[in-house]
Amino acid sequence: MLVNNDTQAASTVQQLKRSDMDPANAAASALYSGALQTAQQSVMVPAAQKDLDKASDRIDEAFAKTRVQLQATATTSGARAELSEYMSKSPAERIREQLLKEQGMTEEQVQALPQQQQDAIARQVAERLKEQQQQQVAAKAAAPQAQAVKDTLAAI
């Protein structure tokens, strides 16, 4: 058994003695609280500032991401609506819209034209529609030939 006969150590322990703690726990508590206060004073201010800066950066980043998502959603939904509207039109309506756009006219302006000019526009639309259908038929007829050429080239 080790016994410390140092009177100074005994008096320090006696000063730190609390009625609810034994001398060893009281001394450890005093040392811990003193070290803790010193560490908190030297470390907490910079660490707290760093934590605040990190939190601020995360908030800024979250707001930026939200803004980008909202802008993308608005743009995407607008483009999606335009595409959906375009796809819901018949080929004749698409060709008519393209023809009027090329001539720099609106549907209202066409309605204001004399009947002969309206009929001329309708004939142009019919001609383009017929040409488009012929191109599609020719493309379908050429598809097997193109596949045969690909197969031949692949075999070589």
ABEGO torsion letter per residue (X at the ends): XBBBABAAAAAAAAAABBAABBAAAAAAAAAAAAAAAAAAAAAAAAAAAAAAAAAAAAAAAAAAAAAAAAAAAAAAAAAAAAAAAAAABBAAAAAAAAAAAAAGBBAAAAAABBAAAAAAAAAAAAAAAAAAAAAAAAAAAAAAAAAAAAAAAAAX
